Amino acid sequence: MLQSDVRKHNQDAWDNQVDQSNRWTTPVDRETIQRARNGDFAIVLTPTKPVPKDWFPSLQGTETLCLASAGGQQAPILAAAGARVTVFDNSPKQLDQDRFVADRDGLEMKFVEGDMADLSMLFDDSFDFIFHPCSNMFSSKVIPVWQECFRVLRSGGVLMTGFTNPMRYIFDDERKENGNLEVRYALPYSDSDHVDEDHIREMIQTGKPLEFGHTLEDQIGGQLRAGLMLTGFYEDRYADSDHDPLSAFLDTFIATRAVKP
């Protein structure tokens, strides 16, 4: 499957997730925005752990890019906390969730539809802060994401990102859901390489996004090779191990903080 086909499929799939009220598509309420205006907020890069407070730069007037981060959640909270936010996402309906919160609560935000691996419509050295939660699993390429983040960040700018530990993708999904952790796939992993398999065919037919298991060399080493300096790291997992058997054994998500020298 071509990269352009993956992008279009995942665009439609995330629009569909909005229609189905996926957890990551539900806008925050007014009370959450009001608390953020008072400096009281918590947001996540990974499924459950809030980002440490000392990871954030000063947000007041800070040019902030919420990359592949639409859905009416993190971006409006950061805007309410004082940041000058641009939301960049592949899904029009996800961007509409941010527009809804901005209109409801009087927040000034910019909205850009596009591919996270191609930020060519954004200028060099134009952001002080990039917030990029667990979303590059939906991009077939991750190295260009880091290269573009480096390009659009100003010197001293901060990139905070969450991503999936690729070991999640070595197991047979159908058996994993039943608690049978059978190793089946090699890394790096791509759903698009297995479109002839029943569970992937069902994902495509039911409008679920395709995923990609990028190696840690590309996820962490890719940031370093792009020129960024890592300054923070933590791991996370799903809270409910009954629905995610791997979470009974180990953390399978990673968050990093990096700075452009």
N, C-alpha and C positions, 0 to 999 in steps of 0.2 A: 504494500500500500504506500503510495507516494506521500511525502510530507504534507503537501497541500490537501490531499484527501483526508489525512489524519486531522489536520487543523479544522477542516470543514465539519467532519464527523463530530469532533469534540465540541465545536461551537454549538452545533445543533443539540448535542447531548446535554451540555450544561444549560442551554435554554430549557430543555426538557426537565432537568433537575429542578429548575426554578418552579416550573408548573407542578412538580411533585413535592414541593416544599422540603427539599433536601436540607439537612442541618446547616450547611454552609451557604444557604441562599435566603435565610430568614433574617430580615432587617432587625436591628436592635431597636429597643423601645425608647420613648422620650426620656424616661428616667435615667437610662444609661448615658444618653447624650448630655443630660444636665449634670450628672456626676462628672463626666469627662471635662465639661466646662469648668468645673471646680478643681480639676487636677486629679480626680479620683477615677482611675480606669485600669482595666486589665485586658490584654488581648493575647492571642496565642499564635505561634508559628507552627505548632504541632497539635495533635488532637486535644490534649488536656492541660499541660503545664503552662501557666501564664509566663510571659517573657519577663525576666528579672528587670526591676525598675532601673538598675544601674546600667543596663544595656542601652537605654534610650538617650539620644542626644537631647539637648534643650529643644522643645518643640515649638516655642513661640516664634512664629514667622518663618519656620524652617521649611524650605522647599522639599517636599516629600513626594516620592513616587511609590504608590501602592501597586506593586507589579503582580499581575495575575491574581488580584486580591479583591475583586468586586464581590458583591453579595449583600451590601448594606450593613456590614459589620465593622471590620477593622478601620477602613478608610474614614467613615464619618466620625468614629471615635477619635481618631488622630486629628481630624479637622476641628472637632469640638475642643480638643485639648490645645489648640492654637497653631497647628501646622497648616501650611499652604499645600493642599493635597491635590495631586493628579492621580486619578485611578485609571489603570491600564489593564484591559482584560479582553479576552477573545469572545466572550459571550455578551451579546447585546442585552439580554434579559437580566444577566447578573449586574451589568452596569445600570440598568433601570432600577434595581434595588437600591443602589447608592443614590441615584437621582431622587428616589422617593424620600429617603431620609433627609437629603440635603434640602429638598423643597419643604418637607414637613417641619424641619427644625431650623431653617434659615442658615444653612451652612454654605460657604463658598467653596466649591470644588470644581475641578476640571475632569472631563471624562474622555478617554481615548480607547477606541476599539482597535485591537491588533494582536499580533503574534508576539509572545514574550521573548522569542529568540530574534526578533527584528524590531529594534527601537529606533529605526532610521528617521522617523518623524520627530524625534526628540533631539535637542541640541547637546553637543559635548558640554561637560562640566556644568550641568544645569540643576543638579539636585544635591542636597546636603544629606539626604536620608532615603534609603530604599527599604521598604518593608515587603518581603517576598515570602509568604507562608507556603505551606506544603502544596505546591501546584506544578512544579516542573516535572512531576511524574506524568503529566498530561502532554508533555512536549517530547517529540521524538529526538530532539537534540538539546543538550544542556550546556555544552561548551560555549556556544554563541550567547547564551543567556548571561554567563559570567563576563564575557568580553564586552557585551553591551552595557551591563551594569557598571563595569569599570569606566567605560567611556563616558557615560552620562553623569557619573558621580564627580563632584568637586574634590579637590585635595582635602583630606581630613574627613570626607564624607563616610557615612556608616551604611553598610549593607547588613540587614538581618534577614536570615532565610531559614526555612524549615524544609526538610526533605525526607524521603523514605529510605530506610536502610534497605539496600537491594536484596538482602537475604529474604525479605518477604516474598520475592518473586520466584524463588527456586522451588517452591512447593506447588503441587497440583491443587489448584483452587477448589475443584469439586470435592476432593477428599479433605482439604484443609477445613472447609466449612463444617465438616462432620467430625473434626478433631483428629483426623488421621494425617499426620504431617509427613507426607511422602515426598521426598526430593525428586523433582522431575526435570526442571528447566535449568539451563546454563545462563550465566550472566555475561554481558548485559542482556536484559530481557526486554522483549517487545510484544505486546498483544498482537500487533499487526503481522508478526511472523507466524501466528497460529490461527489465522482466520478460518481455517478449515476444521478447527476443533469445535465441538458442540457448544461448550460454554462460552467461547469467544463469539461464535456465530449468534448465540442468544443475546449476548451483550450488545452486539451491533443491531440486531433486530429490535431490541427493546429500548434502544436509544441511550445506552450507558456509555460513558466516556472510555476510550481506550487508554491504557496505562503503559508506562515504560519504566523498567528498573535500571537506572543509571548506576554505574559502578561508583564506589567511594573515591576511586582515583579521579573520576570525572567530577563528582560532586564537591569534594574537598580539594583535591589536587587541582581541579579546574579553576577554582577561585584563586589559588596561589599562583598558578601559571598566568592568570589574567593580570596579576600584579597586586592583588589584594593581600592584606595581612590579617590573619585570623586572630581575634582577641577574646573570643568567647565560644563555649561549646556546652551543650547538654543533650540528654537523651530523654525520650518520652515513649509512652505506649498507650493503647486504648484502655479505658478504665474497665470495660466489661470483657473479661477473658472468656465468658461463656459464648459471646458472639465472635470473639477473635482468639482462637486457641493459642496463637503465638504469644499473646500478651500475658499468658500465665507463666511464661518462661523468661522473657527478656524484653528490653526496650527495642522497638523497631522503627523509631523515628528520631531524627537528629535535628538540632537547631544550632546554627553558627552565627557569630557576629564577626564582621570583617570591616576593615578600614582601608580606604585608599590613601596611600602615603602622600 
